[in-house]
């Protein structure tokens, strides 16, 4: 059930079975990100893979002393490119791995192109998803929906991604889906179809309790992606945008040129791994400890080493020092930038109001706070928009809501009104009403909110999730308490939900949950997703008002 | 889980250790095997047990991790401890097998085979024909005959059937004549025709020809060997013969003496075949270098762990390995590193000097190979610890032996005491003290199923640890006999750990014991030490390592050592052996020259011997309240005696006589050379600071110079410089390595710092060389 390990094992297997000698890894755009999420360059170098090439790159030289490992998605273009490659092979041997099911006719076409007998292996290795954390995967797909239904080309891709996760984890699950979402139903059926068609592939050792695939729709919980986050990974994504574990720091004022783009990967960054789910305050302390340790190991400032003793100490500490220095400078920069943004954009205050909006039921104070913050010039556009949206989602039906005036205020000062218009109560995302859960013992005002996913999963584990809302696909249903759960959110998951799943995994004995989404959202990407989705199906939504799906097939 | 563990097990049965199945007590080799076994055998049993097992394993692992933590990193690890498994507690989630895969290779091969068969047959046919066409003497034969022969090789397509050139579509007529491909018999026009040069033909057919020769069919005419030459030679003389035998066709269609006509399809096939042949034999330079590089890396992978094992053991003063072998192994490994560096550099610069620059991708490949080689060197080379010098090793060995004897004594005493304790159930407060300290170690050594029944018990080894050690030793013997090196390595590791634990445990017992004895003797000793104190106005006392105990208030030897070591109360006893490893290698550079010095210094040594017996006796009187047998052949005794003589009293046996001298020299050095502001031996230095003598270094020197061994002292000062030279060289090497590393990673500031250091070091070195010569 560890998706990172699953992909990693696939990749190591590929490299291992190609034997010794210099190797080149031939990939396409998507497999490049799939591999880069689980392996660092230096790690893969140790396995004698020295070059990384794109199959569609024209600028490749013939190097017959290299072995080629091709890891490709089975798309038409890739197969075509590969056929061309095999006709005029540039490398001595080809080990071909497709990340998903490939048709027999395509295999035949490839075989016929291989006149020089350079192909030594043709396999399907189902690593067709981006493994972010051991329990979190993404498909890096944006704009999956058009209105309330699937963008036609994305459904097959999402199906492929999801089935490849099942195959990589060797699970042949029962499927439940969210009834209120047509997209969820379509996806569930599509996955089921693949399972039936490729029954041989899905013939795994039967477990006592059948695994479960739960398909949800982002529109069920529009609150979570709108909130500011305070745990390290989520916060970095919210404020700096994590893209395949990379963050772009080039806009940070006075940034060192080595740190313009940094990689945050829990696989090989111990500090990050340990602090991934800690909140901002704890990270601050840990960064301080890290710094102190570093200072200690650092060779006595930058002063000269004067005695042999100094030198000895230096030489002793040097390897550790070297190892640390990279980590320290990276995290200090990242955390420094985070705290700069927090204070610049008044995120503490904003977040407090957000949480109040999401978790409490006091209209008058909420209204006051929102208005006050909107008038503060230091609050960023994005934050203002999200406050208004949260207010709209929360109090849309409140008799005395001040939404029109708030919108006006936004409109007068921001260009974001268009998005606002789309997000207002008539919009698709707003139809659900049950996202507000009562107060829990409030331990931290900034992290009161529990995503809806928590309750859904909690009920699922306890066997209380209603079949009427989340029906099974097919006649069978699960009687026992589920053990292996794969949750997939159409329209994208968030890191807050990843944290929730992480905590559930740790607290629920015997339950293993993996979370996936078409992508992983921060507020900005979520707004873009909504815009693209609604922008196309705009007219339909408008007329349907309450958000009934305009097109149901 | 720790408290009270050791006593209850005393005298009990054999302790089973390892990954025991909790239900059937079967010993499995690893966690995963255990889990597999459990799933297979007991999956029907109560699930509860399963979770219990898992949590147990988890606990054990955690405990182990904690226990094995090394002192240097302790702080770092505690501060950001907490395991990361990304929401996945891996102990709860079973090990994962490789995900599903599906191979299409068979299908692929089937389709390819059909295609390839066709292709290969075609190529082979052409080659066989080519072979036939070149097997006769083309040059001295007339055109008509050749034609007939050529026609016999492959039936020519009749001219009437082909009115147009099949390739360019041009109509054949008198000007645009038909030509036949000699390999497939097809027709094309002159423009579309190609020629196979004879040289190429011979090359292509050489394989078949050889095969034919072997098969014993020599009827094929001229051997191919001199093909090229025989073609060239008679060229001039043959003009005549052509014209004399002129037929219409042979005038228009010149005779091909050194080439064979063919269509471009055949030509293509042949050329591709030729390229394949070329590639088969051609090994580019980079591959040659790369293969050697990998070979060196493999060697390092093979030798380095062995060396590290040796070095660790030697540094701990064990006698399992020979110092010389370890030294030569170290040299060997370093040689390989040099090779790796040189080879990867060669790869990096391949083709750079050529006029045509290699393709950027080739360069990238070369850079990456170099980069990975440097990564390799960085990672492995920096992990190579240094060896103790001969001198030091002797010392370490001595210490170890002493400790062992000490322990033995302590153990006996402990036994005696525990017998008494048995009669008196309540332990004294004193007796309680060491228990908590030794607790965690015990659990680590014991299995997590300590209650398991054993089959044999050792009467004489009541201590469970000793029993374990004994067991492992016998396993080790068996494994060695069976020649299973990996197991031997594992067992050795186990054994070392156990011994470390045992040592630590015993030493803590010894402290306790010695404290008691110390109390008894305190009165007597305090008087002696008072006397000593006065004599100690010389500098020896100044270098007493453990200044707290330096007062000599009746705490005797063992206590001192333990006290010294346990100065850091947080430090787990587990860490002690590593600590000694760490602190001792610092000294190595200093010793050998002194040793030499010692040998050449006949008169002082002689004098020292004169007083040797008395001092020795005296020393034991003073030092050792526990009767420990000291080896009179001890290589150190001389030095120690000398030291005694010189400094009148030296109370700490552990204390290194050389440090003493060195300190002196350092101090003089300090005065001579302002640059050396700090004493190199920080630890001692710190202790020194607490010492009143430190404040009056000027007085100390006079004292030293009135010393009868004044000459000796100076001598050793000179020697000391030599020592430093060695040390310096070592440091210079290290710093060079780091510089290289820093440069690679583009940390310019560090490079600067390092190069500055390097310069300084080199200066010092020069100076010293000048001095010594």
Interface residues (C-beta under 8 A of the other chain):
Chain A: X1 X2 X4 X5 X6 X9 X10 X13 X20 X22 X42 X45 X46 X48 X50 X51 X53 X59 X60 X61 X63 X64 X65 X66 X92 X101 X102 X104 X107 X108 X110 X111 X112 X114 X115 X116 X117 X119 X121 X122 X123 X124 X125 X126 X127 X133 X134 X135 X136 X167 X168 X169 X170 X201 X202 X204 X258 X266 X270 X271 X273 X274 X275 X276 X277 X286 X289 X290 X293 X299 X302 X304 X305 X306 X307 X308 X309 X310 X311 X312 X313 X314 X315 X318 X319 X320 X322 X325 X498 X501 X502 X503 X505 X506 X509 X510 X512
Chain B: X51 X72 X73 X75 X76 X79 X80 X81 X82 X84 X85 X86 X87 X88 X89 X90 X92 X93 X96 X97 X98 X99 X100 X101 X102 X103 X104 X105 X107 X108 X109 X110 X111 X112 X115 X116 X119 X272 X276 X279 X283 X284 X286 X287 X290 X294 X359 X360 X361 X362 X364 X365 X368 X369 X371 X372 X375 X376 X382 X383 X586 X675 X676 X677 X678 X679 X680 X681 X682 X685 X724 X727 X728 X731 X734 X735 X738 X741 X742 X745 X746 X747 X749 X753 X756 X757 X760 X761
